[in-house]
Amino acid sequence: MAPFDGNTTGKEIVTAFSSNIQGKNVLITGSSHGSLGAETAKMLASANRLILAGRNESKIRPVVNEIREINPGAKVTFVQVDLASNESVRRAAAEINALPDLDRLDIVINAAGNMAVRTFQTSADGIELQFAANHLGHFLLTSLIMDKILASPAPTVVNLTSMGYELGECNFEDTNFEGGKTYNPWLAYAQAKTANILHAVGLRHKFGSKGLAAFAVHPGYVPDSPLQGNNGVDMDLMMEGYKLAVARNGGKDVPPQTPRTLQEGCATILLAALDPTLREKSPTLFVECNVHPDIKEYAINVDNAKKLWELSEKLTRQ
């Protein structure tokens, strides 16, 4: 692999792999203005087709305009979707599948999500909100458009996760924390982020024989992303997460993460999506442009991936 690291920018990645963008059809969730998804989308402005899926068109429309400034001939489509609603996801998938000039999806980037929601909340379907929006919505959407994905000669799915997955496993028997009674914002976040990794494992296990590569990506700590700024993750809540991390680390201090810019954060996403030499490493976790050398076993275990897949099918009725 080329010597990329946490300081590498998205622009450097697209320069290195520009030939792998041409002709590609790309779907990105969570591309609101100022987000990692938006930065990633702008770096892929020369793709054949971009589909940006999200809840609020008003937050994504500026990104569409920026892409068209970069590439006046860009074909960009907005698709409305609330990933915390199975009904909304089904409508969005039907809209994507019905696009008349979309014969395949080469790259799917599941970038949308929320972080450490302070109080217990549920989705439209009664599922804990972080698990629903970060994992289940993407599981359902990806499943419903799988025919389009597998029509690509080299299909790739990239799930955004976080090193926050290390704070806790998936509880396959009770993802709702006893109806909120035992809810902890960071344990719920960890469960969802672990699920993002296991989803990639499950995708590769089920569809690897059909050429699908699937990755989980931790883009780094990006303080300029709305994930921190707009979700009420204040210093007190961050300290709660830090204390939990220390406890999970046997009481030892956890080294602070180096803050990354949006450009540096999107580099790992783009690398996983564009570098063809990485396909043989699927499924794996990439952290700041490199394979993570010490992923927790519970997040890469195939049996856990199967359990999550079965649970996800049950909860989405898919």
Contacts in CASP RR format, 6 or more apart in sequence:
PFRMAT RR
TARGET T0000
AUTHOR 0000-0000-0000
METHOD contacts of the structure
MODEL  1
MAPFDGNTTGKEIVTAFSSNIQGKNVLITGSSHGSLGAETAKMLASANRL
ILAGRNESKIRPVVNEIREINPGAKVTFVQVDLASNESVRRAAAEINALP
DLDRLDIVINAAGNMAVRTFQTSADGIELQFAANHLGHFLLTSLIMDKIL
ASPAPTVVNLTSMGYELGECNFEDTNFEGGKTYNPWLAYAQAKTANILHA
VGLRHKFGSKGLAAFAVHPGYVPDSPLQGNNGVDMDLMMEGYKLAVARNG
GKDVPPQTPRTLQEGCATILLAALDPTLREKSPTLFVECNVHPDIKEYAI
NVDNAKKLWELSEKLTRQ
1 275 0 8 1.000
1 277 0 8 1.000
1 278 0 8 1.000
1 290 0 8 1.000
1 291 0 8 1.000
2 16 0 8 1.000
4 12 0 8 1.000
4 13 0 8 1.000
4 267 0 8 1.000
4 271 0 8 1.000
4 289 0 8 1.000
4 290 0 8 1.000
5 288 0 8 1.000
5 289 0 8 1.000
5 290 0 8 1.000
6 220 0 8 1.000
6 258 0 8 1.000
6 260 0 8 1.000
6 264 0 8 1.000
6 265 0 8 1.000
6 267 0 8 1.000
6 268 0 8 1.000
6 288 0 8 1.000
6 289 0 8 1.000
7 264 0 8 1.000
8 264 0 8 1.000
8 267 0 8 1.000
8 271 0 8 1.000
8 289 0 8 1.000
9 261 0 8 1.000
9 263 0 8 1.000
9 264 0 8 1.000
9 267 0 8 1.000
10 39 0 8 1.000
10 43 0 8 1.000
10 263 0 8 1.000
10 264 0 8 1.000
10 265 0 8 1.000
10 266 0 8 1.000
10 267 0 8 1.000
10 270 0 8 1.000
11 43 0 8 1.000
11 263 0 8 1.000
12 267 0 8 1.000
13 43 0 8 1.000
13 267 0 8 1.000
13 270 0 8 1.000
13 271 0 8 1.000
13 274 0 8 1.000
14 21 0 8 1.000
14 43 0 8 1.000
14 44 0 8 1.000
14 270 0 8 1.000
14 274 0 8 1.000
17 270 0 8 1.000
17 271 0 8 1.000
17 274 0 8 1.000
17 275 0 8 1.000
18 46 0 8 1.000
20 274 0 8 1.000
20 275 0 8 1.000
20 276 0 8 1.000
21 44 0 8 1.000
21 46 0 8 1.000
21 47 0 8 1.000
21 274 0 8 1.000
22 46 0 8 1.000
22 47 0 8 1.000
22 48 0 8 1.000
23 47 0 8 1.000
23 48 0 8 1.000
23 106 0 8 1.000
24 44 0 8 1.000
24 47 0 8 1.000
24 48 0 8 1.000
24 49 0 8 1.000
24 106 0 8 1.000
24 107 0 8 1.000
25 47 0 8 1.000
25 48 0 8 1.000
25 49 0 8 1.000
25 51 0 8 1.000
25 102 0 8 1.000
25 104 0 8 1.000
25 105 0 8 1.000
25 106 0 8 1.000
25 107 0 8 1.000
25 152 0 8 1.000
26 41 0 8 1.000
26 44 0 8 1.000
26 47 0 8 1.000
26 49 0 8 1.000
26 50 0 8 1.000
26 51 0 8 1.000
26 105 0 8 1.000
26 106 0 8 1.000
26 107 0 8 1.000
26 108 0 8 1.000
26 109 0 8 1.000
26 273 0 8 1.000
27 51 0 8 1.000
27 53 0 8 1.000
27 96 0 8 1.000
27 105 0 8 1.000
27 107 0 8 1.000
27 108 0 8 1.000
27 109 0 8 1.000
27 145 0 8 1.000
28 37 0 8 1.000
28 40 0 8 1.000
28 41 0 8 1.000
28 44 0 8 1.000
28 50 0 8 1.000
28 51 0 8 1.000
28 52 0 8 1.000
28 53 0 8 1.000
28 108 0 8 1.000
28 109 0 8 1.000
28 111 0 8 1.000
29 53 0 8 1.000
29 54 0 8 1.000
29 81 0 8 1.000
29 83 0 8 1.000
29 109 0 8 1.000
29 110 0 8 1.000
29 111 0 8 1.000
29 112 0 8 1.000
29 138 0 8 1.000
29 141 0 8 1.000
30 37 0 8 1.000
30 38 0 8 1.000
30 52 0 8 1.000
30 53 0 8 1.000
30 54 0 8 1.000
30 111 0 8 1.000
30 112 0 8 1.000
30 113 0 8 1.000
31 37 0 8 1.000
31 38 0 8 1.000
31 40 0 8 1.000
31 41 0 8 1.000
31 52 0 8 1.000
31 53 0 8 1.000
31 54 0 8 1.000
31 60 0 8 1.000
31 63 0 8 1.000
31 111 0 8 1.000
32 38 0 8 1.000
32 54 0 8 1.000
32 56 0 8 1.000
32 59 0 8 1.000
32 60 0 8 1.000
32 63 0 8 1.000
32 226 0 8 1.000
33 59 0 8 1.000
33 60 0 8 1.000
33 62 0 8 1.000
33 63 0 8 1.000
34 63 0 8 1.000
34 224 0 8 1.000
34 225 0 8 1.000
34 226 0 8 1.000
34 262 0 8 1.000
35 111 0 8 1.000
35 225 0 8 1.000
35 226 0 8 1.000
35 227 0 8 1.000
36 111 0 8 1.000
36 160 0 8 1.000
36 219 0 8 1.000
36 222 0 8 1.000
36 225 0 8 1.000
36 227 0 8 1.000
36 262 0 8 1.000
36 265 0 8 1.000
36 266 0 8 1.000
36 269 0 8 1.000
37 109 0 8 1.000
37 111 0 8 1.000
37 266 0 8 1.000
37 269 0 8 1.000
38 60 0 8 1.000
38 63 0 8 1.000
39 262 0 8 1.000
39 263 0 8 1.000
39 265 0 8 1.000
39 266 0 8 1.000
40 109 0 8 1.000
40 111 0 8 1.000
40 266 0 8 1.000
40 269 0 8 1.000
40 270 0 8 1.000
41 50 0 8 1.000
41 52 0 8 1.000
41 63 0 8 1.000
41 67 0 8 1.000
42 63 0 8 1.000
42 66 0 8 1.000
42 67 0 8 1.000
42 70 0 8 1.000
43 266 0 8 1.000
43 270 0 8 1.000
44 50 0 8 1.000
44 270 0 8 1.000
45 67 0 8 1.000
45 70 0 8 1.000
45 71 0 8 1.000
45 74 0 8 1.000
46 71 0 8 1.000
46 74 0 8 1.000
47 74 0 8 1.000
48 75 0 8 1.000
49 75 0 8 1.000
49 76 0 8 1.000
49 77 0 8 1.000
49 101 0 8 1.000
49 102 0 8 1.000
50 67 0 8 1.000
50 74 0 8 1.000
50 75 0 8 1.000
50 76 0 8 1.000
50 77 0 8 1.000
51 76 0 8 1.000
51 77 0 8 1.000
51 79 0 8 1.000
51 96 0 8 1.000
51 99 0 8 1.000
51 102 0 8 1.000
51 105 0 8 1.000
52 60 0 8 1.000
52 63 0 8 1.000
52 64 0 8 1.000
52 76 0 8 1.000
52 77 0 8 1.000
52 78 0 8 1.000
52 79 0 8 1.000
53 78 0 8 1.000
53 79 0 8 1.000
53 80 0 8 1.000
53 81 0 8 1.000
53 92 0 8 1.000
53 96 0 8 1.000
53 112 0 8 1.000
53 141 0 8 1.000
54 60 0 8 1.000
54 78 0 8 1.000
54 79 0 8 1.000
54 80 0 8 1.000
54 81 0 8 1.000
54 82 0 8 1.000
54 83 0 8 1.000
54 112 0 8 1.000
55 80 0 8 1.000
55 81 0 8 1.000
55 82 0 8 1.000
55 83 0 8 1.000
57 78 0 8 1.000
57 80 0 8 1.000
60 78 0 8 1.000
61 78 0 8 1.000
64 76 0 8 1.000
64 78 0 8 1.000
67 74 0 8 1.000
67 76 0 8 1.000
68 74 0 8 1.000
68 76 0 8 1.000
75 101 0 8 1.000
77 99 0 8 1.000
79 92 0 8 1.000
79 95 0 8 1.000
79 96 0 8 1.000
80 88 0 8 1.000
80 92 0 8 1.000
81 88 0 8 1.000
81 89 0 8 1.000
81 91 0 8 1.000
81 92 0 8 1.000
81 141 0 8 1.000
82 88 0 8 1.000
82 89 0 8 1.000
82 124 0 8 1.000
83 89 0 8 1.000
83 112 0 8 1.000
83 113 0 8 1.000
83 132 0 8 1.000
83 133 0 8 1.000
83 136 0 8 1.000
83 137 0 8 1.000
83 138 0 8 1.000
83 141 0 8 1.000
84 123 0 8 1.000
84 124 0 8 1.000
84 127 0 8 1.000
84 129 0 8 1.000
84 132 0 8 1.000
84 133 0 8 1.000
84 137 0 8 1.000
85 123 0 8 1.000
85 124 0 8 1.000
85 125 0 8 1.000
86 124 0 8 1.000
86 125 0 8 1.000
86 136 0 8 1.000
86 137 0 8 1.000
86 140 0 8 1.000
86 316 0 8 1.000
86 317 0 8 1.000
87 124 0 8 1.000
88 124 0 8 1.000
89 137 0 8 1.000
89 140 0 8 1.000
89 141 0 8 1.000
89 144 0 8 1.000
89 316 0 8 1.000
90 140 0 8 1.000
90 144 0 8 1.000
92 141 0 8 1.000
93 140 0 8 1.000
93 141 0 8 1.000
93 144 0 8 1.000
93 145 0 8 1.000
94 144 0 8 1.000
96 102 0 8 1.000
96 105 0 8 1.000
96 145 0 8 1.000
96 148 0 8 1.000
97 144 0 8 1.000
97 145 0 8 1.000
97 147 0 8 1.000
97 148 0 8 1.000
102 148 0 8 1.000
103 148 0 8 1.000
103 151 0 8 1.000
104 148 0 8 1.000
104 149 0 8 1.000
104 151 0 8 1.000
104 152 0 8 1.000
104 155 0 8 1.000
105 145 0 8 1.000
105 148 0 8 1.000
105 149 0 8 1.000
105 151 0 8 1.000
105 152 0 8 1.000
105 155 0 8 1.000
106 152 0 8 1.000
106 154 0 8 1.000
106 155 0 8 1.000
106 156 0 8 1.000
107 155 0 8 1.000
107 156 0 8 1.000
107 157 0 8 1.000
107 158 0 8 1.000
107 273 0 8 1.000
108 142 0 8 1.000
108 145 0 8 1.000
108 149 0 8 1.000
108 155 0 8 1.000
108 156 0 8 1.000
108 157 0 8 1.000
108 158 0 8 1.000
109 158 0 8 1.000
109 160 0 8 1.000
109 269 0 8 1.000
109 273 0 8 1.000
110 138 0 8 1.000
110 141 0 8 1.000
110 142 0 8 1.000
110 157 0 8 1.000
110 158 0 8 1.000
110 159 0 8 1.000
110 160 0 8 1.000
110 196 0 8 1.000
111 160 0 8 1.000
111 269 0 8 1.000
112 133 0 8 1.000
112 134 0 8 1.000
112 138 0 8 1.000
113 130 0 8 1.000
113 133 0 8 1.000
113 134 0 8 1.000
113 160 0 8 1.000
113 227 0 8 1.000
114 129 0 8 1.000
114 130 0 8 1.000
114 133 0 8 1.000
114 134 0 8 1.000
114 227 0 8 1.000
114 231 0 8 1.000
115 130 0 8 1.000
115 162 0 8 1.000
115 189 0 8 1.000
115 227 0 8 1.000
115 228 0 8 1.000
115 231 0 8 1.000
115 233 0 8 1.000
116 130 0 8 1.000
116 185 0 8 1.000
116 186 0 8 1.000
116 188 0 8 1.000
116 189 0 8 1.000
116 231 0 8 1.000
116 233 0 8 1.000
116 237 0 8 1.000
116 241 0 8 1.000
117 129 0 8 1.000
117 130 0 8 1.000
117 185 0 8 1.000
117 188 0 8 1.000
117 189 0 8 1.000
117 231 0 8 1.000
118 185 0 8 1.000
118 232 0 8 1.000
118 237 0 8 1.000
119 183 0 8 1.000
120 128 0 8 1.000
120 177 0 8 1.000
120 179 0 8 1.000
120 180 0 8 1.000
120 183 0 8 1.000
121 128 0 8 1.000
121 129 0 8 1.000
122 128 0 8 1.000
122 129 0 8 1.000
122 132 0 8 1.000
122 176 0 8 1.000
123 129 0 8 1.000
123 132 0 8 1.000
123 133 0 8 1.000
123 136 0 8 1.000
125 132 0 8 1.000
125 315 0 8 1.000
126 132 0 8 1.000
126 176 0 8 1.000
127 136 0 8 1.000
127 175 0 8 1.000
127 176 0 8 1.000
127 315 0 8 1.000
128 175 0 8 1.000
128 176 0 8 1.000
128 177 0 8 1.000
128 180 0 8 1.000
128 183 0 8 1.000
128 188 0 8 1.000
129 188 0 8 1.000
130 188 0 8 1.000
130 189 0 8 1.000
130 191 0 8 1.000
130 192 0 8 1.000
131 175 0 8 1.000
131 188 0 8 1.000
131 191 0 8 1.000
131 192 0 8 1.000
131 195 0 8 1.000
133 192 0 8 1.000
134 192 0 8 1.000
134 193 0 8 1.000
134 195 0 8 1.000
134 196 0 8 1.000
135 192 0 8 1.000
135 195 0 8 1.000
135 196 0 8 1.000
135 199 0 8 1.000
135 312 0 8 1.000
136 312 0 8 1.000
136 315 0 8 1.000
136 316 0 8 1.000
137 316 0 8 1.000
138 159 0 8 1.000
138 196 0 8 1.000
138 199 0 8 1.000
139 199 0 8 1.000
139 312 0 8 1.000
139 316 0 8 1.000
139 318 0 8 1.000
140 312 0 8 1.000
140 316 0 8 1.000
140 318 0 8 1.000
142 149 0 8 1.000
142 157 0 8 1.000
142 199 0 8 1.000
142 203 0 8 1.000
143 316 0 8 1.000
143 318 0 8 1.000
144 318 0 8 1.000
146 207 0 8 1.000
149 155 0 8 1.000
149 157 0 8 1.000
149 212 0 8 1.000
150 207 0 8 1.000
150 210 0 8 1.000
150 211 0 8 1.000
150 212 0 8 1.000
154 211 0 8 1.000
154 213 0 8 1.000
154 276 0 8 1.000
154 279 0 8 1.000
155 207 0 8 1.000
155 210 0 8 1.000
155 211 0 8 1.000
155 212 0 8 1.000
155 213 0 8 1.000
156 212 0 8 1.000
156 213 0 8 1.000
156 214 0 8 1.000
156 215 0 8 1.000
156 272 0 8 1.000
156 273 0 8 1.000
156 279 0 8 1.000
157 200 0 8 1.000
157 203 0 8 1.000
157 212 0 8 1.000
157 213 0 8 1.000
157 214 0 8 1.000
157 215 0 8 1.000
158 214 0 8 1.000
158 215 0 8 1.000
158 216 0 8 1.000
158 217 0 8 1.000
158 269 0 8 1.000
158 272 0 8 1.000
158 273 0 8 1.000
159 196 0 8 1.000
159 197 0 8 1.000
159 199 0 8 1.000
159 200 0 8 1.000
159 214 0 8 1.000
159 215 0 8 1.000
159 216 0 8 1.000
159 217 0 8 1.000
160 196 0 8 1.000
160 216 0 8 1.000
160 217 0 8 1.000
160 218 0 8 1.000
160 219 0 8 1.000
160 269 0 8 1.000
161 193 0 8 1.000
161 194 0 8 1.000
161 196 0 8 1.000
161 197 0 8 1.000
161 216 0 8 1.000
161 217 0 8 1.000
161 218 0 8 1.000
161 285 0 8 1.000
162 189 0 8 1.000
162 193 0 8 1.000
162 218 0 8 1.000
163 218 0 8 1.000
163 220 0 8 1.000
163 257 0 8 1.000
163 287 0 8 1.000
164 186 0 8 1.000
164 189 0 8 1.000
164 190 0 8 1.000
164 193 0 8 1.000
164 245 0 8 1.000
165 190 0 8 1.000
165 193 0 8 1.000
165 194 0 8 1.000
165 196 0 8 1.000
165 197 0 8 1.000
165 296 0 8 1.000
165 299 0 8 1.000
166 190 0 8 1.000
166 245 0 8 1.000
166 248 0 8 1.000
166 296 0 8 1.000
167 186 0 8 1.000
167 187 0 8 1.000
167 189 0 8 1.000
167 190 0 8 1.000
167 241 0 8 1.000
167 244 0 8 1.000
167 245 0 8 1.000
167 248 0 8 1.000
168 187 0 8 1.000
168 190 0 8 1.000
168 191 0 8 1.000
168 194 0 8 1.000
168 248 0 8 1.000
169 190 0 8 1.000
169 191 0 8 1.000
169 194 0 8 1.000
169 298 0 8 1.000
169 299 0 8 1.000
170 191 0 8 1.000
170 194 0 8 1.000
170 195 0 8 1.000
170 198 0 8 1.000
170 298 0 8 1.000
170 304 0 8 1.000
170 307 0 8 1.000
170 308 0 8 1.000
171 177 0 8 1.000
171 191 0 8 1.000
172 304 0 8 1.000
172 307 0 8 1.000
172 308 0 8 1.000
172 311 0 8 1.000
175 191 0 8 1.000
175 311 0 8 1.000
175 315 0 8 1.000
177 183 0 8 1.000
177 184 0 8 1.000
177 187 0 8 1.000
177 188 0 8 1.000
184 244 0 8 1.000
185 237 0 8 1.000
185 240 0 8 1.000
186 240 0 8 1.000
186 241 0 8 1.000
186 244 0 8 1.000
187 244 0 8 1.000
194 298 0 8 1.000
194 299 0 8 1.000
195 308 0 8 1.000
196 216 0 8 1.000
197 216 0 8 1.000
197 283 0 8 1.000
197 285 0 8 1.000
197 295 0 8 1.000
197 299 0 8 1.000
197 300 0 8 1.000
198 299 0 8 1.000
198 300 0 8 1.000
198 301 0 8 1.000
198 304 0 8 1.000
198 305 0 8 1.000
198 308 0 8 1.000
199 214 0 8 1.000
199 216 0 8 1.000
199 305 0 8 1.000
199 308 0 8 1.000
199 309 0 8 1.000
199 312 0 8 1.000
200 214 0 8 1.000
200 215 0 8 1.000
200 216 0 8 1.000
200 282 0 8 1.000
200 283 0 8 1.000
201 214 0 8 1.000
201 283 0 8 1.000
201 300 0 8 1.000
201 301 0 8 1.000
201 302 0 8 1.000
201 304 0 8 1.000
201 305 0 8 1.000
202 214 0 8 1.000
202 283 0 8 1.000
202 302 0 8 1.000
202 305 0 8 1.000
202 306 0 8 1.000
202 308 0 8 1.000
202 309 0 8 1.000
203 212 0 8 1.000
203 214 0 8 1.000
203 283 0 8 1.000
204 212 0 8 1.000
204 213 0 8 1.000
204 214 0 8 1.000
204 282 0 8 1.000
204 283 0 8 1.000
205 283 0 8 1.000
205 302 0 8 1.000
205 305 0 8 1.000
205 306 0 8 1.000
206 309 0 8 1.000
207 214 0 8 1.000
208 282 0 8 1.000
212 282 0 8 1.000
213 278 0 8 1.000
213 279 0 8 1.000
213 282 0 8 1.000
214 282 0 8 1.000
214 283 0 8 1.000
215 272 0 8 1.000
215 278 0 8 1.000
215 281 0 8 1.000
215 282 0 8 1.000
215 283 0 8 1.000
215 284 0 8 1.000
215 285 0 8 1.000
215 286 0 8 1.000
216 283 0 8 1.000
216 284 0 8 1.000
216 285 0 8 1.000
216 286 0 8 1.000
217 268 0 8 1.000
217 269 0 8 1.000
217 272 0 8 1.000
217 285 0 8 1.000
217 286 0 8 1.000
217 287 0 8 1.000
218 268 0 8 1.000
218 285 0 8 1.000
218 286 0 8 1.000
218 287 0 8 1.000
218 288 0 8 1.000
218 292 0 8 1.000
219 260 0 8 1.000
219 265 0 8 1.000
219 266 0 8 1.000
219 267 0 8 1.000
219 268 0 8 1.000
219 269 0 8 1.000
219 288 0 8 1.000
220 257 0 8 1.000
220 260 0 8 1.000
220 264 0 8 1.000
220 265 0 8 1.000
220 268 0 8 1.000
220 287 0 8 1.000
220 288 0 8 1.000
221 257 0 8 1.000
221 258 0 8 1.000
221 259 0 8 1.000
221 260 0 8 1.000
222 228 0 8 1.000
222 259 0 8 1.000
222 260 0 8 1.000
222 261 0 8 1.000
222 262 0 8 1.000
222 264 0 8 1.000
222 265 0 8 1.000
223 229 0 8 1.000
223 259 0 8 1.000
224 261 0 8 1.000
224 262 0 8 1.000
225 262 0 8 1.000
227 233 0 8 1.000
242 254 0 8 1.000
245 254 0 8 1.000
246 252 0 8 1.000
246 253 0 8 1.000
246 254 0 8 1.000
260 288 0 8 1.000
265 288 0 8 1.000
267 289 0 8 1.000
268 286 0 8 1.000
268 287 0 8 1.000
268 288 0 8 1.000
268 289 0 8 1.000
271 278 0 8 1.000
271 286 0 8 1.000
271 289 0 8 1.000
272 278 0 8 1.000
272 286 0 8 1.000
281 291 0 8 1.000
283 300 0 8 1.000
284 291 0 8 1.000
284 292 0 8 1.000
284 295 0 8 1.000
284 300 0 8 1.000
285 291 0 8 1.000
285 292 0 8 1.000
285 295 0 8 1.000
285 299 0 8 1.000
285 300 0 8 1.000
286 292 0 8 1.000
298 304 0 8 1.000
312 318 0 8 1.000
END
